[in-house]
Amino acid sequence: MGAIPTNNYLSDNCKNRIKPSLLRDVKTEALLVFARTSLERYFSELGEVNMQNIMNSDEEFTYVYTTLGKLLTHLQECVVNVDYLINLAQVENKHPAFKVLSKQEEPLVNYYNIMAQKVRSHYDGKPAYLPELLVICVLSEWIQGEEKSTHIYPFLNDIDFLELIGKFEDHRKHFNKDNECKISEIHELSFKVTEKLKSCKYKVNKNRTSKARKKK
């Protein structure tokens, strides 16, 4: 079976991908992959009717979800989602042309998985609650709390993450579930996710070939 052109495979998932040249910026890209994936799934599950009901019910939340919708549009333009990473892993064995690309994406996959595993273990098979707030809090924690650069993703500078969080804070009781404050839970989870990402280290094994030669 012939190789599939890798550029076509990429363009199907992301039109104008912004690929960081520095490994440290790949962590920010991984966070944006997480954000795009979470928002896509959230809006898809919510559906147009429910979304319209939310938009019509409260002016503050019209602002929140309009902003998130614009953010998602930007992300879909320049950041891949997890489906791209999953599909790439599945096709690399069938099409040799993808092996090099897959190797290049290893740091991104590694960083993304660290965050996804933390969220999965937190909910332990239960449905995630307020995933849209988790996206906002994680981005705020990373960009503002950790002061990470957004120079290659300038659209992030147009979003007031603290104001978005404030809209949820103003309606804390509305989001309580089973007599628990879910807003506080999301804040705690977002901190754990960003701490995991911050502490995660990916090392390129540059000595793989030389070590093999030494054994001979």
C-alpha positions in Angstrom: 0.0 0.0 0.0 1.4 3.4 -1.0 2.2 6.2 1.4 -0.3 8.9 2.0 1.0 12.5 1.7 1.5 13.7 5.3 0.6 17.3 4.4 -2.9 16.2 3.3 -3.4 14.2 6.5 -2.5 17.3 8.6 -4.6 19.8 6.6 -7.7 17.6 7.2 -7.4 18.3 10.9 -5.9 21.8 11.0 -5.8 24.4 8.2 -2.8 26.5 9.3 -1.1 24.8 12.1 1.3 26.8 14.2 4.1 24.4 15.2 6.4 25.6 17.9 10.1 25.4 17.1 11.2 25.2 20.8 10.4 22.3 23.0 9.3 24.5 25.9 6.6 26.0 23.7 5.3 22.5 22.8 3.8 22.4 26.3 1.7 25.4 25.5 0.7 23.7 22.2 -0.3 20.5 24.2 -2.4 22.6 26.5 -4.2 24.1 23.4 -4.7 20.6 22.0 -6.3 19.8 25.3 -8.5 22.9 25.1 -9.6 22.4 21.5 -10.4 18.7 22.1 -12.4 19.5 25.3 -14.3 22.4 23.8 -15.2 20.4 20.6 -16.5 17.6 22.6 -18.4 19.9 25.0 -20.1 21.9 22.3 -20.9 18.7 20.3 -22.6 17.1 23.4 -24.4 20.3 24.3 -26.0 20.6 20.9 -27.3 23.7 19.1 -30.7 23.8 20.9 -29.2 23.7 24.4 -26.6 26.2 23.4 -29.2 28.6 22.2 -31.1 28.2 25.5 -28.0 29.1 27.4 -27.3 32.1 25.2 -30.9 33.3 25.7 -31.1 32.8 29.4 -28.3 35.1 30.8 -26.3 37.9 29.3 -23.2 37.0 31.3 -23.2 33.5 30.0 -23.8 34.7 26.5 -20.5 36.5 26.9 -18.8 33.4 28.2 -19.9 31.0 25.5 -19.5 33.5 22.7 -15.9 34.0 23.8 -15.4 30.2 24.1 -16.9 29.7 20.6 -14.4 32.3 19.2 -11.5 30.6 21.0 -12.5 27.3 19.5 -12.6 28.8 16.0 -9.0 30.1 16.5 -7.8 26.7 17.9 -9.3 24.8 15.0 -7.5 27.0 12.6 -4.0 26.6 14.1 -3.9 23.7 16.6 -4.6 20.0 16.1 -6.9 18.0 18.3 -6.4 14.6 20.0 -8.0 12.8 17.0 -5.0 13.8 14.9 -2.6 12.3 17.4 -4.7 9.1 17.8 -5.0 8.6 14.0 -1.4 9.3 13.5 -0.5 6.5 15.9 -2.8 4.1 14.1 -1.5 4.8 10.6 2.2 5.0 11.2 2.7 1.2 11.0 0.8 1.0 7.8 2.4 3.9 6.0 6.2 4.4 6.5 5.9 8.1 5.5 4.2 8.7 8.9 6.9 7.3 11.1 9.1 10.4 10.8 6.1 12.6 11.5 5.0 10.4 14.5 8.5 10.7 15.9 8.3 14.5 15.6 5.0 14.5 17.5 6.3 12.5 20.5 6.8 15.4 22.8 3.3 16.8 22.0 1.8 13.3 22.6 3.7 13.0 25.9 2.6 16.3 27.3 -1.0 15.9 26.2 -1.2 12.4 27.8 0.1 13.7 31.1 -2.9 16.2 31.3 -5.5 13.8 30.0 -4.4 11.1 32.5 -4.7 13.5 35.4 -8.3 14.5 34.4 -9.3 10.8 33.8 -7.9 9.7 37.2 -9.7 12.6 38.9 -13.1 11.7 37.5 -12.4 7.9 37.6 -14.9 7.0 34.9 -17.5 9.5 35.9 -18.7 12.2 33.5 -16.6 15.3 33.6 -18.4 18.3 35.0 -18.0 21.9 33.7 -15.3 21.0 31.1 -15.6 24.4 29.7 -14.6 26.0 33.0 -11.7 23.6 33.3 -10.4 24.8 30.0 -10.7 28.4 31.1 -9.0 27.8 34.4 -6.1 25.7 33.0 -5.4 28.3 30.4 -5.5 31.1 33.0 -3.2 29.1 35.3 -0.7 28.4 32.6 -0.7 31.7 30.8 -1.2 34.1 33.6 -0.2 32.2 36.7 2.9 30.6 35.2 3.5 33.6 32.8 4.0 31.4 29.8 4.6 33.1 26.4 1.7 33.4 24.0 3.8 35.1 21.2 3.0 32.4 18.6 -0.7 32.3 19.7 -1.6 36.0 19.9 -5.3 35.4 19.9 -5.0 34.2 23.5 -4.1 37.8 24.5 -7.6 39.0 23.5 -9.2 36.7 26.1 -9.8 38.0 29.7 -9.7 34.6 31.5 -10.2 36.1 34.9 -13.4 37.8 33.8 -14.6 34.5 32.4 -13.8 32.7 35.6 -15.6 35.6 37.5 -18.9 34.8 35.6 -18.8 31.3 37.1 -17.8 32.5 40.5 -20.8 34.8 40.6 -23.1 31.8 40.1 -21.3 29.3 42.4 -24.5 27.9 44.0 -26.0 27.3 40.6 -23.1 24.9 39.8 -23.1 23.0 43.0 -23.7 19.3 42.6 -24.5 16.8 45.4 -24.0 19.6 47.9 -20.4 20.1 46.7 -18.9 23.2 45.4 -17.8 22.2 41.9 -16.3 25.6 41.1 -13.7 25.0 43.8 -13.1 21.4 42.5 -12.4 22.7 39.0 -9.9 25.2 40.4 -8.1 22.5 42.3 -8.1 20.2 39.3 -6.8 22.9 37.0 -3.9 23.5 39.4 -3.0 19.8 39.4 -3.2 19.6 35.6 -0.8 22.6 35.1 1.5 21.4 37.8 1.7 18.0 36.1 2.5 19.7 32.8 5.0 22.0 34.3 7.0 19.2 35.9 6.8 16.9 33.0 10.1 16.5 31.2 10.7 15.0 27.7 14.2 14.1 26.8 15.2 13.3 23.2 17.5 10.3 23.2 20.3 11.6 21.1 22.6 8.8 22.1 20.4 5.9 20.9 22.6 5.2 17.9 26.0 5.6 19.6 24.9 3.3 22.5 23.9 0.6 20.0 27.3 0.9 18.4 29.1 0.5 21.7 27.4 -2.8 22.3 28.8 -4.2 19.1 
